[in-house]
Amino acid sequence: MAPQPVIRSRQTEKTINGIPTQVVCTEFSNYIFIVLTQYGKIGTLVSITPDTRSGEISLPLFTTRVLLGKDEPLTHVYAKNVAMFVSQESGNRPVLLGLSLKDNSAETMKNVKDMIKACQVW
Amino acid sequence: MAPQPVIRSRQTEKTINGIPTQVVCTEFSNYIFIVLTQYGKIGTLVSITPDTRSGEISLPLFTTRVLLGKDEPLTHVYAKNVAMFVSQESGNRPVLLGLSLKDNSAETMKNVKDMIKACQVW
């Protein structure tokens, strides 16, 4: 067997509503890096950071910030939608997300979340 | 043979001056994404973008911008030093660079550039 690479990265491809869609997930100690793309681009780069507030057991809070690309309100919604569970499952690590989708329908979002699960590196 | 993944990514590891060093290079259509790490972290995230000015045949110009992490003058110097040749070799694509080095000596910089060359994805 080849030696396991130190930095774990997995990718998958699936056609969703006729559009080839790629997901790449890479694990770093301080970030999970995920790219969701239907253009082959990194796209809009968003950081999703869990807020650390003690004593709260209500809904988890996340701060989203667009680092590269257009800063549109819906981008923050999509980013939280697809990345919150990754942060929660990876010990509250922040997520760095590249988002480059032609189709942002609920069905596509559900599909890309399943693709992220299939590329679990955390 | 397994099908070639759509998004090309390569990584390598080498011990430089006693420090395990990882390099990961991933090709997107609009960016080359490179992480240089001696901490397993993404580290400081810097974009290196070639300036498009016509009629100039002097030294190439690049704009560096820190997207995540401490914005220190030397970070821009290191980022240009290791990423300019990648941009030039990849058809003037911008580079997104994660920089997380314990040792920023000239020798280490030379070594990581050789590691990037060994992970050529463009």
gemmi code that builds the backbone of each chain (N, CA, C; Angstrom):
import gemmi

chains = {
    "A": [
        ("MET", (0.845, -1.204, 0.000), (0.000, 0.000, 0.000), (0.873, 1.243, 0.000)),
        ("ALA", (0.512, 2.223, -0.775), (1.247, 3.497, -0.783), (1.077, 4.172, 0.578)),
        ("PRO", (2.081, 4.937, 1.021), (1.923, 5.612, 2.310), (0.765, 6.607, 2.261)),
        ("GLN", (0.069, 6.686, 3.367), (-1.071, 7.604, 3.479), (-0.558, 9.044, 3.388)),
        ("PRO", (-1.115, 9.863, 2.512), (-0.652, 11.254, 2.503), (-0.979, 11.924, 3.834)),
        ("VAL", (-0.126, 12.863, 4.222), (-0.282, 13.494, 5.527), (-1.523, 14.371, 5.568)),
        ("ILE", (-1.764, 15.084, 4.495), (-2.927, 15.961, 4.436), (-4.004, 15.237, 3.642)),
        ("ARG", (-5.097, 14.912, 4.349), (-6.112, 14.084, 3.709), (-7.010, 14.901, 2.803)),
        ("SER", (-7.189, 14.404, 1.590), (-8.031, 15.093, 0.623), (-8.816, 14.050, -0.156)),
        ("ARG", (-10.089, 14.309, -0.349), (-10.910, 13.396, -1.142), (-11.767, 14.226, -2.090)),
        ("GLN", (-12.084, 13.637, -3.220), (-12.983, 14.347, -4.119), (-13.949, 13.387, -4.771)),
        ("THR", (-15.083, 13.922, -5.205), (-16.078, 13.099, -5.867), (-16.753, 13.936, -6.949)),
        ("GLU", (-17.343, 13.247, -7.914), (-18.064, 13.936, -8.985), (-19.415, 13.277, -9.186)),
        ("LYS", (-20.403, 14.095, -9.488), (-21.752, 13.573, -9.719), (-22.475, 14.550, -10.640)),
        ("THR", (-23.353, 14.035, -11.490), (-24.137, 14.924, -12.331), (-25.472, 15.196, -11.643)),
        ("ILE", (-25.711, 16.474, -11.341), (-26.944, 16.874, -10.651), (-27.763, 17.730, -11.604)),
        ("ASN", (-28.972, 17.299, -11.893), (-29.824, 18.018, -12.864), (-29.076, 18.303, -14.165)),
        ("GLY", (-28.312, 17.321, -14.597), (-27.596, 17.460, -15.870), (-26.294, 18.233, -15.795)),
        ("ILE", (-25.925, 18.718, -14.604), (-24.706, 19.531, -14.479), (-23.613, 18.759, -13.734)),
        ("PRO", (-22.456, 18.534, -14.375), (-21.358, 17.854, -13.670), (-20.901, 18.702, -12.485)),
        ("THR", (-20.831, 18.069, -11.342), (-20.566, 18.774, -10.090), (-19.414, 18.093, -9.383)),
        ("GLN", (-18.409, 18.881, -8.980), (-17.263, 18.314, -8.264), (-17.223, 18.850, -6.837)),
        ("VAL", (-16.843, 17.948, -5.943), (-16.634, 18.320, -4.552), (-15.233, 17.851, -4.154)),
        ("VAL", (-14.447, 18.765, -3.558), (-13.124, 18.406, -3.034), (-13.082, 18.809, -1.568)),
        ("CYS", (-12.724, 17.876, -0.694), (-12.607, 18.168, 0.739), (-11.178, 17.873, 1.184)),
        ("THR", (-10.563, 18.813, 1.889), (-9.195, 18.639, 2.376), (-9.155, 19.016, 3.846)),
        ("GLU", (-8.481, 18.193, 4.620), (-8.422, 18.448, 6.061), (-7.116, 19.127, 6.453)),
        ("PHE", (-7.228, 20.278, 7.096), (-6.097, 20.905, 7.766), (-6.422, 20.939, 9.254)),
        ("SER", (-5.390, 21.145, 10.074), (-5.652, 21.058, 11.515), (-6.557, 22.195, 11.982)),
        ("ASN", (-6.503, 23.335, 11.297), (-7.310, 24.469, 11.759), (-8.478, 24.809, 10.837)),
        ("TYR", (-8.629, 24.102, 9.736), (-9.718, 24.358, 8.788), (-10.067, 23.081, 8.044)),
        ("ILE", (-11.332, 22.938, 7.725), (-11.709, 21.981, 6.687), (-11.940, 22.816, 5.426)),
        ("PHE", (-11.263, 22.443, 4.362), (-11.344, 23.202, 3.103), (-12.213, 22.407, 2.130)),
        ("ILE", (-13.268, 23.046, 1.655), (-14.213, 22.365, 0.764), (-14.452, 23.224, -0.468)),
        ("VAL", (-14.369, 22.616, -1.622), (-14.762, 23.327, -2.838), (-15.932, 22.586, -3.476)),
        ("LEU", (-17.008, 23.339, -3.756), (-18.173, 22.813, -4.489), (-18.219, 23.552, -5.805)),
        ("THR", (-18.048, 22.839, -6.905), (-17.942, 23.589, -8.160), (-18.669, 22.916, -9.322)),
        ("GLN", (-19.339, 23.766, -10.098), (-19.940, 23.332, -11.362), (-19.301, 24.103, -12.521)),
        ("TYR", (-18.241, 24.826, -12.217), (-17.510, 25.588, -13.231), (-16.021, 25.223, -13.257)),
        ("GLY", (-15.575, 24.336, -12.364), (-14.144, 24.035, -12.256), (-13.369, 25.121, -11.543)),
        ("LYS", (-14.100, 26.113, -11.023), (-13.456, 27.239, -10.349), (-13.516, 27.073, -8.833)),
        ("ILE", (-12.667, 27.824, -8.149), (-12.800, 27.915, -6.703), (-14.059, 28.701, -6.374)),
        ("GLY", (-14.331, 29.723, -7.151), (-15.551, 30.506, -6.939), (-15.444, 31.443, -5.756)),
        ("THR", (-16.593, 31.697, -5.176), (-16.627, 32.596, -4.023), (-16.066, 31.857, -2.815)),
        ("LEU", (-15.104, 32.501, -2.160), (-14.452, 31.844, -1.028), (-15.030, 32.418, 0.275)),
        ("VAL", (-15.574, 31.519, 1.087), (-16.276, 31.945, 2.302), (-15.695, 31.208, 3.496)),
        ("SER", (-15.446, 31.930, 4.582), (-15.078, 31.239, 5.820), (-16.310, 31.139, 6.707)),
        ("ILE", (-16.504, 29.970, 7.305), (-17.638, 29.705, 8.191), (-17.041, 29.322, 9.542)),
        ("THR", (-17.194, 30.204, 10.524), (-16.527, 30.025, 11.809), (-17.561, 29.892, 12.915)),
        ("PRO", (-17.474, 28.826, 13.713), (-18.430, 28.709, 14.811), (-18.131, 29.757, 15.882)),
        ("ASP", (-19.163, 30.367, 16.377), (-18.994, 31.328, 17.476), (-18.824, 30.542, 18.763)),
        ("THR", (-17.855, 30.959, 19.552), (-17.650, 30.260, 20.824), (-18.291, 31.079, 21.933)),
        ("ARG", (-19.501, 30.704, 22.264), (-20.179, 31.363, 23.371), (-20.571, 30.286, 24.363)),
        ("SER", (-20.118, 30.474, 25.556), (-20.409, 29.438, 26.562), (-21.810, 29.645, 27.111)),
        ("GLY", (-22.347, 28.582, 27.686), (-23.629, 28.683, 28.380), (-24.837, 28.730, 27.468)),
        ("GLU", (-24.606, 28.531, 26.170), (-25.760, 28.540, 25.264), (-25.981, 27.157, 24.683)),
        ("ILE", (-27.199, 26.687, 24.826), (-27.484, 25.379, 24.238), (-28.521, 25.527, 23.136)),
        ("SER", (-28.721, 26.770, 22.731), (-29.693, 27.008, 21.664), (-29.050, 26.671, 20.317)),
        ("LEU", (-29.585, 27.174, 19.268), (-29.048, 26.916, 17.934), (-27.594, 27.377, 17.834)),
        ("PRO", (-26.764, 26.602, 17.171), (-25.370, 27.027, 17.035), (-25.283, 28.293, 16.182)),
        ("LEU", (-24.313, 29.115, 16.498), (-24.136, 30.364, 15.754), (-22.848, 30.302, 14.945)),
        ("PHE", (-22.926, 30.811, 13.755), (-21.763, 30.810, 12.874), (-21.577, 32.188, 12.267)),
        ("THR", (-20.334, 32.551, 12.094), (-20.021, 33.790, 11.385), (-19.515, 33.427, 9.996)),
        ("THR", (-20.117, 34.006, 8.984), (-19.655, 33.754, 7.611), (-19.037, 35.036, 7.062)),
        ("ARG", (-17.969, 34.853, 6.319), (-17.271, 36.005, 5.762), (-16.801, 35.662, 4.349)),
        ("VAL", (-17.132, 36.518, 3.409), (-16.680, 36.300, 2.028), (-15.270, 36.863, 1.882)),
        ("LEU", (-14.319, 35.990, 1.521), (-12.917, 36.392, 1.413), (-12.542, 36.764, -0.015)),
        ("LEU", (-13.208, 36.125, -0.946), (-12.932, 36.354, -2.379), (-14.241, 36.254, -3.132)),
        ("GLY", (-14.466, 37.150, -4.066), (-15.676, 37.070, -4.884), (-16.786, 37.963, -4.373)),
        ("LYS", (-17.938, 37.861, -5.030), (-19.080, 38.721, -4.710), (-19.656, 38.405, -3.343)),
        ("ASP", (-19.864, 39.450, -2.568), (-20.440, 39.272, -1.238), (-21.943, 39.512, -1.319)),
        ("GLU", (-22.688, 38.423, -1.532), (-24.136, 38.547, -1.653), (-24.813, 37.853, -0.476)),
        ("PRO", (-25.952, 38.379, -0.032), (-26.617, 37.789, 1.139), (-26.859, 36.283, 1.001)),
        ("LEU", (-27.281, 35.844, -0.193), (-27.592, 34.421, -0.350), (-26.356, 33.533, -0.208)),
        ("THR", (-25.199, 34.079, -0.559), (-23.964, 33.298, -0.426), (-23.771, 32.851, 1.024)),
        ("HIS", (-24.069, 33.749, 1.959), (-23.920, 33.417, 3.376), (-24.911, 32.316, 3.778)),
        ("VAL", (-26.112, 32.401, 3.216), (-27.135, 31.392, 3.515), (-26.699, 30.019, 2.996)),
        ("TYR", (-26.271, 29.980, 1.740), (-25.831, 28.709, 1.154), (-24.630, 28.154, 1.922)),
        ("ALA", (-23.685, 29.032, 2.245), (-22.466, 28.586, 2.920), (-22.807, 27.939, 4.266)),
        ("LYS", (-23.668, 28.605, 5.037), (-24.068, 28.001, 6.320), (-24.783, 26.685, 6.100)),
        ("ASN", (-25.658, 26.685, 5.120), (-26.458, 25.491, 4.851), (-25.577, 24.263, 4.589)),
        ("VAL", (-24.544, 24.420, 3.780), (-23.749, 23.248, 3.424), (-22.597, 22.972, 4.392)),
        ("ALA", (-22.161, 23.987, 5.151), (-20.912, 23.796, 5.913), (-21.090, 23.629, 7.420)),
        ("MET", (-22.258, 23.994, 7.957), (-22.413, 23.935, 9.412), (-22.189, 22.527, 9.969)),
        ("PHE", (-22.761, 21.532, 9.290), (-22.632, 20.167, 9.824), (-21.177, 19.687, 9.799)),
        ("VAL", (-20.409, 20.185, 8.804), (-18.996, 19.791, 8.732), (-18.248, 20.327, 9.945)),
        ("SER", (-18.495, 21.595, 10.257), (-17.859, 22.196, 11.423), (-18.228, 21.428, 12.689)),
        ("GLN", (-19.506, 21.113, 12.819), (-19.958, 20.414, 14.027), (-19.343, 19.021, 14.141)),
        ("GLU", (-19.256, 18.325, 13.000), (-18.721, 16.952, 13.037), (-17.200, 16.925, 13.206)),
        ("SER", (-16.530, 18.050, 12.905), (-15.062, 18.045, 12.932), (-14.523, 18.752, 14.174)),
        ("GLY", (-15.274, 18.706, 15.255), (-14.802, 19.317, 16.498), (-14.835, 20.825, 16.444)),
        ("ASN", (-15.877, 21.363, 15.816), (-16.061, 22.824, 15.714), (-14.933, 23.539, 14.995)),
        ("ARG", (-14.354, 22.868, 14.021), (-13.350, 23.558, 13.212), (-14.047, 24.516, 12.239)),
        ("PRO", (-13.415, 25.629, 11.932), (-13.976, 26.475, 10.881), (-13.877, 25.780, 9.524)),
        ("VAL", (-14.693, 26.232, 8.608), (-14.695, 25.669, 7.255), (-14.346, 26.791, 6.281)),
        ("LEU", (-13.484, 26.465, 5.337), (-13.180, 27.396, 4.251), (-13.831, 26.798, 3.013)),
        ("LEU", (-14.765, 27.536, 2.434), (-15.624, 26.966, 1.394), (-15.510, 27.757, 0.102)),
        ("GLY", (-15.223, 27.051, -0.986), (-15.278, 27.644, -2.317), (-16.581, 27.231, -2.972)),
        ("LEU", (-17.361, 28.207, -3.381), (-18.731, 27.948, -3.840), (-18.864, 28.468, -5.265)),
        ("SER", (-19.117, 27.556, -6.189), (-19.168, 27.953, -7.591), (-20.219, 27.110, -8.301)),
        ("LEU", (-21.476, 27.344, -7.932), (-22.582, 26.532, -8.448), (-23.419, 27.312, -9.461)),
        ("LYS", (-23.806, 26.599, -10.538), (-24.734, 27.199, -11.506), (-26.151, 27.140, -10.982)),
        ("ASP", (-26.402, 26.094, -10.226), (-27.765, 25.772, -9.781), (-27.751, 25.736, -8.254)),
        ("ASN", (-28.491, 26.659, -7.643), (-28.531, 26.715, -6.178), (-29.861, 26.222, -5.623)),
        ("SER", (-30.531, 25.363, -6.371), (-31.822, 24.865, -5.905), (-31.652, 24.018, -4.648)),
        ("ALA", (-32.751, 23.862, -3.921), (-32.731, 23.055, -2.695), (-32.270, 21.629, -3.005)),
        ("GLU", (-32.696, 21.118, -4.170), (-32.335, 19.743, -4.519), (-30.813, 19.625, -4.709)),
        ("THR", (-30.236, 20.608, -5.412), (-28.785, 20.594, -5.604), (-28.062, 20.706, -4.272)),
        ("MET", (-28.552, 21.575, -3.405), (-27.920, 21.742, -2.093), (-27.941, 20.431, -1.303)),
        ("LYS", (-29.068, 19.732, -1.378), (-29.158, 18.443, -0.686), (-28.139, 17.458, -1.275)),
        ("ASN", (-28.048, 17.464, -2.593), (-27.107, 16.563, -3.263), (-25.652, 16.885, -2.920)),
        ("VAL", (-25.296, 18.155, -2.907), (-23.891, 18.473, -2.619), (-23.561, 18.147, -1.156)),
        ("LYS", (-24.537, 18.290, -0.271), (-24.274, 17.895, 1.120), (-23.995, 16.389, 1.215)),
        ("ASP", (-24.740, 15.615, 0.430), (-24.466, 14.167, 0.404), (-23.075, 13.896, -0.181)),
        ("MET", (-22.683, 14.692, -1.168), (-21.346, 14.518, -1.760), (-20.261, 14.864, -0.738)),
        ("ILE", (-20.492, 15.911, 0.039), (-19.518, 16.276, 1.084), (-19.392, 15.130, 2.091)),
        ("LYS", (-20.538, 14.547, 2.445), (-20.500, 13.413, 3.395), (-19.681, 12.250, 2.823)),
        ("ALA", (-19.789, 12.068, 1.502), (-19.046, 10.971, 0.870), (-17.543, 11.265, 0.800)),
        ("CYS", (-17.158, 12.519, 1.011), (-15.741, 12.922, 0.983), (-15.250, 13.271, 2.377)),
        ("GLN", (-15.799, 12.627, 3.366), (-15.442, 12.999, 4.744), (-13.946, 12.788, 5.008)),
        ("VAL", (-13.288, 13.842, 5.417), (-11.846, 13.760, 5.720), (-11.560, 14.109, 7.185)),
        ("TRP", (-12.601, 14.484, 7.917), (-12.381, 14.917, 9.294), (-12.610, 13.781, 10.265)),
    ],
    "B": [
        ("MET", (-6.849, 1.075, -14.621), (-6.497, 2.351, -13.988), (-7.748, 3.071, -13.503)),
        ("ALA", (-7.658, 3.641, -12.339), (-8.785, 4.410, -11.820), (-8.983, 5.655, -12.674)),
        ("PRO", (-10.225, 6.129, -12.812), (-10.418, 7.339, -13.624), (-9.690, 8.523, -13.002)),
        ("GLN", (-9.154, 9.360, -13.874), (-8.429, 10.558, -13.438), (-9.421, 11.497, -12.738)),
        ("PRO", (-9.089, 11.950, -11.524), (-10.016, 12.904, -10.911), (-10.072, 14.184, -11.725)),
        ("VAL", (-11.228, 14.826, -11.693), (-11.433, 16.000, -12.538), (-10.593, 17.172, -12.046)),
        ("ILE", (-10.519, 17.329, -10.737), (-9.739, 18.416, -10.171), (-8.402, 17.848, -9.723)),
        ("ARG", (-7.343, 18.294, -10.382), (-6.039, 17.690, -10.126), (-5.404, 18.243, -8.865)),
        ("SER", (-4.960, 17.343, -8.024), (-4.334, 17.739, -6.771), (-3.166, 16.808, -6.500)),
        ("ARG", (-2.050, 17.380, -6.089), (-0.882, 16.563, -5.751), (-0.290, 17.094, -4.457)),
        ("GLN", (0.314, 16.203, -3.714), (0.986, 16.668, -2.502), (2.285, 15.922, -2.298)),
        ("THR", (3.180, 16.563, -1.548), (4.452, 15.938, -1.253), (4.892, 16.343, 0.148)),
        ("GLU", (5.764, 15.532, 0.711), (6.291, 15.849, 2.039), (7.802, 15.701, 2.028)),
        ("LYS", (8.472, 16.572, 2.784), (9.932, 16.517, 2.860), (10.348, 17.136, 4.192)),
        ("THR", (11.408, 16.617, 4.766), (11.903, 17.218, 6.004), (12.978, 18.240, 5.647)),
        ("ILE", (12.733, 19.503, 6.004), (13.675, 20.590, 5.701), (14.224, 21.125, 7.018)),
        ("ASN", (15.527, 21.079, 7.180), (16.156, 21.491, 8.443), (15.492, 20.844, 9.657)),
        ("GLY", (15.145, 19.571, 9.507), (14.549, 18.829, 10.621), (13.059, 19.036, 10.808)),
        ("ILE", (12.431, 19.847, 9.946), (10.996, 20.139, 10.113), (10.193, 19.475, 8.992)),
        ("PRO", (9.255, 18.568, 9.348), (8.410, 17.972, 8.306), (7.578, 19.055, 7.622)),
        ("THR", (7.627, 19.058, 6.314), (7.016, 20.127, 5.516), (6.113, 19.490, 4.469)),
        ("GLN", (4.873, 19.965, 4.407), (3.944, 19.442, 3.396), (3.581, 20.532, 2.393)),
        ("VAL", (3.454, 20.090, 1.161), (2.994, 20.966, 0.090), (1.828, 20.290, -0.612)),
        ("VAL", (0.724, 21.023, -0.784), (-0.428, 20.517, -1.537), (-0.742, 21.526, -2.628)),
        ("CYS", (-0.831, 21.040, -3.868), (-1.178, 21.910, -4.995), (-2.446, 21.375, -5.663)),
        ("THR", (-3.407, 22.240, -5.889), (-4.669, 21.850, -6.525), (-4.973, 22.833, -7.636)),
        ("GLU", (-5.385, 22.294, -8.776), (-5.654, 23.154, -9.919), (-7.149, 23.434, -10.075)),
        ("PHE", (-7.502, 24.703, -10.075), (-8.840, 25.112, -10.473), (-8.684, 25.959, -11.727)),
        ("SER", (-9.796, 26.142, -12.462), (-9.657, 26.851, -13.743), (-9.259, 28.306, -13.532)),
        ("ASN", (-9.648, 28.882, -12.399), (-9.347, 30.301, -12.193), (-8.291, 30.567, -11.119)),
        ("TYR", (-7.806, 29.523, -10.473), (-6.789, 29.677, -9.421), (-5.948, 28.414, -9.332)),
        ("ILE", (-4.697, 28.585, -8.993), (-3.900, 27.461, -8.507), (-3.865, 27.622, -6.987)),
        ("PHE", (-4.281, 26.586, -6.287), (-4.355, 26.638, -4.825), (-3.174, 25.845, -4.267)),
        ("ILE", (-2.375, 26.512, -3.442), (-1.173, 25.871, -2.899), (-1.134, 26.069, -1.396)),
        ("VAL", (-0.893, 25.006, -0.664), (-0.667, 25.151, 0.770), (0.749, 24.674, 1.095)),
        ("LEU", (1.503, 25.527, 1.787), (2.847, 25.178, 2.289), (2.748, 25.163, 3.798)),
        ("THR", (2.935, 24.016, 4.411), (2.693, 23.989, 5.849), (3.711, 23.167, 6.623)),
        ("GLN", (4.115, 23.716, 7.752), (4.945, 22.985, 8.714), (4.188, 22.827, 10.031)),
        ("TYR", (2.911, 23.192, 10.014), (2.042, 23.066, 11.195), (0.781, 22.233, 10.908)),
        ("GLY", (0.609, 21.771, 9.676), (-0.622, 21.077, 9.304), (-1.797, 22.015, 9.113)),
        ("LYS", (-1.513, 23.309, 9.191), (-2.569, 24.311, 9.068), (-2.589, 24.918, 7.669)),
        ("ILE", (-3.721, 25.550, 7.350), (-3.767, 26.350, 6.126), (-2.903, 27.589, 6.326)),
        ("GLY", (-2.943, 28.140, 7.522), (-2.106, 29.307, 7.819), (-2.634, 30.587, 7.219)),
        ("THR", (-1.726, 31.469, 6.928), (-2.104, 32.750, 6.339), (-2.478, 32.529, 4.881)),
        ("LEU", (-3.663, 33.008, 4.516), (-4.138, 32.782, 3.158), (-3.922, 34.061, 2.346)),
        ("VAL", (-3.175, 33.912, 1.255), (-2.787, 35.075, 0.453), (-3.172, 34.840, -1.003)),
        ("SER", (-3.751, 35.846, -1.631), (-3.970, 35.740, -3.082), (-2.856, 36.517, -3.790)),
        ("ILE", (-2.337, 35.914, -4.835), (-1.275, 36.531, -5.637), (-1.817, 36.646, -7.060)),
        ("THR", (-2.072, 37.871, -7.491), (-2.746, 38.091, -8.769), (-1.835, 38.875, -9.704)),
        ("PRO", (-1.614, 38.358, -10.916), (-0.784, 39.126, -11.851), (-1.530, 40.363, -12.319)),
        ("ASP", (-0.829, 41.467, -12.376), (-1.422, 42.692, -12.900), (-1.425, 42.614, -14.416)),
        ("THR", (-2.544, 42.980, -15.000), (-2.603, 42.944, -16.459), (-2.410, 44.360, -16.992)),
        ("ARG", (-1.186, 44.631, -17.360), (-0.880, 45.928, -17.975), (-0.238, 45.660, -19.314)),
        ("SER", (-0.825, 46.221, -20.313), (-0.287, 45.966, -21.651), (0.891, 46.896, -21.915)),
        ("GLY", (1.702, 46.491, -22.861), (2.787, 47.348, -23.299), (3.979, 47.383, -22.368)),
        ("GLU", (3.970, 46.545, -21.354), (5.110, 46.539, -20.449), (5.870, 45.238, -20.571)),
        ("ILE", (7.157, 45.343, -20.778), (7.929, 44.123, -20.862), (8.952, 44.083, -19.741)),
        ("SER", (8.742, 44.957, -18.768), (9.647, 44.985, -17.620), (9.287, 43.843, -16.664)),
        ("LEU", (9.723, 43.941, -15.462), (9.442, 42.900, -14.471), (7.936, 42.714, -14.295)),
        ("PRO", (7.499, 41.482, -14.163), (6.059, 41.267, -13.968), (5.620, 41.853, -12.626)),
        ("LEU", (4.379, 42.331, -12.586), (3.848, 42.922, -11.372), (2.751, 42.025, -10.804)),
        ("PHE", (2.757, 41.915, -9.519), (1.757, 41.077, -8.865), (1.143, 41.840, -7.695)),
        ("THR", (-0.120, 41.606, -7.481), (-0.788, 42.161, -6.311), (-1.004, 41.037, -5.312)),
        ("THR", (-0.537, 41.249, -4.083), (-0.760, 40.236, -3.047), (-1.751, 40.792, -2.029)),
        ("ARG", (-2.627, 39.898, -1.551), (-3.629, 40.336, -0.586), (-3.799, 39.235, 0.454)),
        ("VAL", (-3.707, 39.599, 1.717), (-3.913, 38.615, 2.778), (-5.410, 38.496, 3.037)),
        ("LEU", (-5.955, 37.279, 2.855), (-7.397, 37.062, 3.010), (-7.740, 36.556, 4.400)),
        ("LEU", (-6.814, 35.839, 4.986), (-7.025, 35.247, 6.319), (-5.701, 35.280, 7.052)),
        ("GLY", (-5.714, 35.643, 8.316), (-4.492, 35.624, 9.103), (-3.825, 36.980, 9.177)),
        ("LYS", (-2.655, 36.993, 9.814), (-1.934, 38.252, 10.049), (-1.401, 38.841, 8.761)),
        ("ASP", (-1.654, 40.130, 8.584), (-1.179, 40.804, 7.385), (0.150, 41.494, 7.714)),
        ("GLU", (1.238, 40.794, 7.455), (2.567, 41.347, 7.744), (3.341, 41.579, 6.458)),
        ("PRO", (4.168, 42.607, 6.425), (4.890, 42.910, 5.171), (5.652, 41.717, 4.616)),
        ("LEU", (6.320, 40.954, 5.494), (7.135, 39.839, 4.988), (6.283, 38.754, 4.325)),
        ("THR", (5.033, 38.618, 4.789), (4.143, 37.616, 4.190), (3.989, 37.869, 2.693)),
        ("HIS", (3.868, 39.141, 2.329), (3.723, 39.484, 0.911), (4.992, 39.137, 0.129)),
        ("VAL", (6.130, 39.356, 0.772), (7.416, 39.046, 0.121), (7.539, 37.536, -0.106)),
        ("TYR", (7.262, 36.759, 0.943), (7.361, 35.298, 0.817), (6.368, 34.784, -0.226)),
        ("ALA", (5.155, 35.332, -0.186), (4.110, 34.853, -1.102), (4.527, 35.082, -2.550)),
        ("LYS", (5.030, 36.275, -2.830), (5.487, 36.539, -4.204), (6.652, 35.628, -4.573)),
        ("ASN", (7.559, 35.481, -3.641), (8.750, 34.676, -3.885), (8.394, 33.248, -4.322)),
        ("VAL", (7.441, 32.619, -3.633), (7.155, 31.217, -3.950), (6.086, 31.051, -5.028)),
        ("ALA", (5.246, 32.066, -5.261), (4.079, 31.829, -6.129), (4.171, 32.463, -7.515)),
        ("MET", (5.078, 33.440, -7.702), (5.104, 34.127, -8.994), (5.344, 33.170, -10.151)),
        ("PHE", (6.296, 32.244, -9.966), (6.614, 31.356, -11.110), (5.434, 30.443, -11.443)),
        ("VAL", (4.632, 30.100, -10.412), (3.457, 29.246, -10.665), (2.460, 29.986, -11.544)),
        ("SER", (2.222, 31.254, -11.195), (1.299, 32.055, -11.990), (1.797, 32.167, -13.433)),
        ("GLN", (3.089, 32.424, -13.568), (3.641, 32.586, -14.915), (3.560, 31.296, -15.727)),
        ("GLU", (3.818, 30.168, -15.060), (3.808, 28.888, -15.791), (2.387, 28.406, -16.097)),
        ("SER", (1.403, 28.930, -15.372), (0.038, 28.414, -15.536), (-0.829, 29.384, -16.340)),
        ("GLY", (-0.221, 30.112, -17.242), (-0.977, 31.032, -18.087), (-1.480, 32.237, -17.329)),
        ("ASN", (-0.666, 32.744, -16.427), (-0.993, 33.935, -15.638), (-2.225, 33.783, -14.761)),
        ("ARG", (-2.442, 32.571, -14.279), (-3.549, 32.404, -13.334), (-3.140, 32.959, -11.973)),
        ("PRO", (-4.080, 33.498, -11.234), (-3.765, 33.891, -9.865), (-3.499, 32.648, -9.012)),
        ("VAL", (-2.809, 32.864, -7.922), (-2.491, 31.774, -7.001), (-3.127, 32.095, -5.656)),
        ("LEU", (-3.723, 31.083, -5.053), (-4.231, 31.213, -3.694), (-3.300, 30.373, -2.835)),
        ("LEU", (-2.635, 31.040, -1.880), (-1.540, 30.391, -1.162), (-1.808, 30.373, 0.341)),
        ("GLY", (-1.725, 29.188, 0.923), (-1.777, 29.066, 2.379), (-0.350, 28.892, 2.881)),
        ("LEU", (0.067, 29.761, 3.773), (1.470, 29.821, 4.176), (1.549, 29.622, 5.681)),
        ("SER", (2.193, 28.541, 6.091), (2.232, 28.225, 7.515), (3.577, 27.576, 7.828)),
        ("LEU", (4.636, 28.396, 7.739), (5.995, 27.882, 7.905), (6.586, 28.322, 9.247)),
        ("LYS", (7.295, 27.402, 9.887), (8.036, 27.752, 11.112), (9.338, 28.449, 10.751)),
        ("ASP", (9.870, 28.049, 9.609), (11.210, 28.482, 9.202), (11.079, 29.167, 7.842)),
        ("ASN", (11.372, 30.442, 7.809), (11.259, 31.199, 6.557), (12.617, 31.537, 5.959)),
        ("SER", (13.626, 30.728, 6.265), (14.962, 31.000, 5.750), (14.978, 30.851, 4.229)),
        ("ALA", (15.980, 31.454, 3.629), (16.126, 31.369, 2.170), (16.241, 29.912, 1.731)),
        ("GLU", (16.937, 29.099, 2.538), (17.108, 27.688, 2.175), (15.755, 26.971, 2.155)),
        ("THR", (14.929, 27.238, 3.173), (13.604, 26.613, 3.203), (12.770, 27.075, 2.017)),
        ("MET", (12.836, 28.368, 1.713), (12.065, 28.892, 0.584), (12.476, 28.214, -0.726)),
        ("LYS", (13.779, 28.004, -0.886), (14.257, 27.328, -2.089), (13.714, 25.894, -2.139)),
        ("ASN", (13.754, 25.236, -0.984), (13.258, 23.861, -0.908), (11.758, 23.765, -1.206)),
        ("VAL", (10.960, 24.681, -0.627), (9.515, 24.571, -0.869), (9.195, 24.885, -2.335)),
        ("LYS", (9.971, 25.758, -2.952), (9.738, 26.000, -4.382), (10.009, 24.729, -5.189)),
        ("ASP", (11.045, 23.994, -4.815), (11.306, 22.717, -5.497), (10.157, 21.734, -5.247)),
        ("MET", (9.611, 21.762, -4.027), (8.475, 20.877, -3.716), (7.244, 21.250, -4.558)),
        ("ILE", (7.025, 22.557, -4.721), (5.893, 22.993, -5.557), (6.092, 22.497, -6.992)),
        ("LYS", (7.334, 22.605, -7.478), (7.611, 22.128, -8.844), (7.324, 20.633, -8.969)),
        ("ALA", (7.597, 19.891, -7.882), (7.347, 18.441, -7.898), (5.853, 18.118, -7.843)),
        ("CYS", (5.040, 19.092, -7.476), (3.578, 18.894, -7.388), (2.863, 19.647, -8.497)),
        ("GLN", (3.512, 19.797, -9.615), (2.926, 20.619, -10.681), (1.592, 20.049, -11.153)),
        ("VAL", (0.552, 20.858, -11.077), (-0.781, 20.427, -11.518), (-1.312, 21.306, -12.660)),
        ("TRP", (-0.532, 22.313, -13.031), (-1.030, 23.248, -14.047), (-0.539, 22.869, -15.424)),
    ],
}
model = gemmi.Model(1)
for chain_id, residues in chains.items():
    chain = gemmi.Chain(chain_id)
    for i, (resn, *xyz) in enumerate(residues, 1):
        res = gemmi.Residue()
        res.name, res.seqid = resn, gemmi.SeqId(i, " ")
        for name, pos in zip(("N", "CA", "C"), xyz):
            atom = gemmi.Atom()
            atom.name, atom.element = name, gemmi.Element(name[0])
            atom.pos, atom.b_iso = gemmi.Position(*pos), 0.0
            res.add_atom(atom)
        chain.add_residue(res)
    model.add_chain(chain)
structure = gemmi.Structure()
structure.add_model(model)
structure.setup_entities()
